[in-house]
Amino acid sequence: MSDINFNKISKIISKHTKVKEEFINLETSAETIDRWDSLAHINIIVDIEKEFNIQIKTAKVGELNSVKSITQFLNK
């Protein structure tokens, strides 16, 4: 994964969870951040779609609940 993509993803997650970017890494997930709730998750997904100019299928949204899963999805 490129550093640019990681930086964009961590910025988006930081924006919606209020966790500083320097504390976000590949192991960061909805399980490790209390504020990554269902509303934050939807906002994260919407911003990722905008930032990367993609459309994520509804069935896939629930699986993208960590930095690692998001980066793997984007790298496909």
Backbone as a ProteinNet text record, in pm:
[ID]
protein_1_A
[PRIMARY]
MSDINFNKISKIISKHTKVKEEFINLETSAETIDRWDSLAHINIIVDIEKEFNIQIKTAKVGELNSVKSITQFLNK
[TERTIARY]
85.3	0	88.5	46	124	98.9	198.8	185.1	75.3	57	-45.4	-183.5	-212.5	-341.3	-359.3	-254.8	-264.2	-292.2	-223.8	-244.3	-386.8	-440.1	-577.6	-676.6	-656.1	-745.5	-738.5	-618.8	-606.3	-664.2	-651.7	-711.6	-864.6	-923.5	-1068.7	-1115.2	-1045.7	-1083.5	-1067.5	-960.9	-937.5	-1049.6	-1090.3	-1196.4	-1325.8	-1361.1	-1489.7	-1485.3	-1364.8	-1354.7	-1287.8	-1232	-1161.1	-1036.3	-978.8	-853	-742.2	-635.3	-524.9	-464.8	-430.4	-377	-255.8	-171	-50.2	-80.2	-203.5	-242	-312.4	-325.6	-393.2	-287.9	-303.7	-212.7	-293.2	-225.3	-295	-383.8	-352.4	-430.4	-550.7	-564.6	-677.4	-806.5	-909.5	-1037.3	-1151.7	-1271.8	-1390.3	-1386.2	-1315.9	-1303.5	-1203.5	-1108.1	-1004.8	-1032.4	-1131.6	-1167.7	-1314.8	-1337.5	-1475.2	-1565	-1509.8	-1591.8	-1618.4	-1563.1	-1589.6	-1719.4	-1828.9	-1960.3	-2024.9	-2151.5	-2216.5	-2227.1	-2253.9	-2263	-2125.4	-2024	-1887.9	-1847.8	-1887.5	-1852.1	-1911.4	-2037.9	-2102.3	-2032.6	-2000.2	-1931.4	-1791.8	-1722.5	-1590.7	-1602.7	-1699.7	-1719.9	-1754.8	-1844	-1883.6	-1761.9	-1679.8	-1561	-1458.1	-1445.2	-1353.7	-1402.6	-1533.2	-1588.3	-1558.9	-1574.9	-1547.5	-1398.3	-1315.4	-1170.5	-1108.6	-1154.7	-1094.6	-1181	-1287.9	-1376.4	-1422.5	-1474.7	-1523.8	-1663	-1727.8	-1855.8	-1842.9	-1871.9	-1858.9	-1997.4	-2007.1	-2135	-2178.6	-2308	-2365.1	-2321.5	-2316.9	-2277.9	-2133.9	-2051.4	-1909.6	-1883.6	-1974.8	-1954.3	-1922.5	-1993.9	-1973.1	-1837.5	-1778.5	-1648	-1533.1	-1556.2	-1450.2	-1446	-1414.7	-1420	-1283.4	-1179.3	-1044.2	-959.5	-851.4	-759.9	-706.7	-672.6	-618.1	-718.5	-844.2	-943.3	-972.3	-970.1	-993.6	-878.9	-755.2	-639.7	-634.3	-665.1	-666.4	-772.5	-888.3	-995.5	-953.6	-891.2	-849.4	-735.8	-656.2	-543.1	-581.5	-705.8	-750.6	-774.1
-118.8	0	123.3	220.3	343.4	426.1	503.2	590.8	694.1	734.7	834.4	778.9	654.9	593.6	578	530.6	513.8	648.4	751.6	884.6	933.8	909.6	951.5	874.9	744.4	661.6	703.1	721.5	758.8	897.1	987.4	1120.4	1110.1	1027.5	1008.8	946.5	842.3	776.7	872	947.6	1046.2	1149.1	1195	1296.1	1248.4	1122.7	1073	1007.5	976.1	913.5	1004.2	1114.7	1210.1	1149.3	1047.4	988.3	1050.7	1094.1	1156.5	1058.6	1113.1	1030.8	948.3	1002.1	928.9	802.3	788.3	668.8	565.8	595.9	505.5	428.1	294.4	208	96.7	1.1	-105.7	-190.5	-196.3	-277.9	-202.8	-76.1	3.3	-47.4	-60.9	-112.3	-58.4	-93.3	-53.9	-115	-224.6	-288.9	-217.5	-146.8	-82.2	65.2	122.1	262.7	270.5	316	324.7	412.9	519.4	614.8	570.9	456	402.4	321.5	393.6	331.6	323.6	284	263.7	392.9	504.2	632.1	673.7	662.1	694.4	603.4	477.1	382.1	423.7	460.6	504.3	629.3	723.5	845.7	815.7	720.5	678.9	620.5	532.2	469.1	573.7	665.9	771.2	855.1	892.8	972.9	894.6	764.6	682	675.6	659.5	658	788.9	900.3	1030.5	1047.8	1017.6	1039	955.3	829.9	738.4	721	799.5	799.2	657.4	587.6	451.1	440	328.8	299.5	162.8	157.9	33.5	-29.2	-156.4	-226.2	-240.5	-229.2	-237	-363.7	-473.6	-600.7	-598.5	-514.5	-506.7	-410.4	-316.9	-210.4	-265.5	-366.7	-422.4	-487.1	-535.1	-600.3	-500	-377.2	-275.6	-202.7	-278.6	-223.4	-210.3	-205.5	-184	-116.8	-57.3	5.4	-101.3	-216.6	-325.7	-370.8	-392.4	-438.8	-332	-206.5	-96.9	-89	-96.4	-88.1	-207.4	-326.6	-444.1	-430.5	-378.7	-357.8	-257.4	-148.5	-45.8	-91.7	-185.4	-233.8	-342.1	-385.8	-488.4	-429.4
0	0	0	-72.3	-76.1	49.9	86.2	202.1	180.8	55.2	24.3	58.4	16.9	49	198.8	267.7	412.7	479.4	435.5	494.2	471.1	352.2	322.8	410.2	423.3	504.9	650.6	703	844.9	871	776	790.6	798.6	712.9	712.3	844.4	888.5	1013.7	1130.8	1131.8	1237.3	1242.2	1125.6	1116.2	1182.6	1161.8	1209.8	1347.4	1396.6	1528.6	1632	1585.6	1672.2	1736.6	1672.3	1716.3	1633.3	1697.2	1625	1524.4	1408.9	1299.6	1340.8	1427.5	1465.6	1546	1596.1	1670.3	1582	1454.1	1360.9	1282.5	1280.3	1205.8	1139.3	1078.5	1006.2	1097.5	1225.1	1319	1376.9	1344.3	1393.5	1331.1	1416.1	1366.1	1451.8	1411.7	1487.8	1628.3	1644.5	1775.6	1866.3	1808.1	1889.5	1915.5	1846.5	1865.6	1907.5	2029.4	2080.5	1994.6	1942.7	1865.9	1721.8	1681.9	1548.5	1558.5	1572	1583.2	1444.5	1439.3	1309.6	1228.2	1294.1	1222.8	1169.5	1252	1207.6	1091.6	1099.2	993.5	858.5	859.2	735.2	681	768.3	725	670.5	731.3	683.3	542.6	523.9	393.5	286.7	320	224.8	185.1	282.2	251.5	169.4	195.7	116.4	-28.5	-45.5	-181.2	-253.5	-184.3	-245.3	-275.2	-177.4	-190.2	-301.7	-314.7	-411.7	-537.1	-544.8	-660.7	-697	-595.3	-614	-553.7	-582	-519.4	-453.8	-324.6	-248.2	-236.7	-274.5	-267.3	-122	-101.1	33.4	106.1	37.2	98.2	150.1	94.4	131.6	248.1	270.2	369.4	508.1	551.6	685.2	704.9	596.4	603.7	616.6	577.7	577.4	710.6	816.7	951.7	1017.7	934.7	987.2	879.4	922.2	826.4	731.1	785.5	703.6	597.3	635.2	537.8	432.1	472.3	375.9	276.6	325.6	236.1	141.9	191.4	104.7	-3.1	33.6	-62.4	-171.1	-130.5	-224.4	-316	-269.2	-347.8	-448.3	-446.2	-542.5	-679
[MASK]
++++++++++++++++++++++++++++++++++++++++++++++++++++++++++++++++++++++++++++

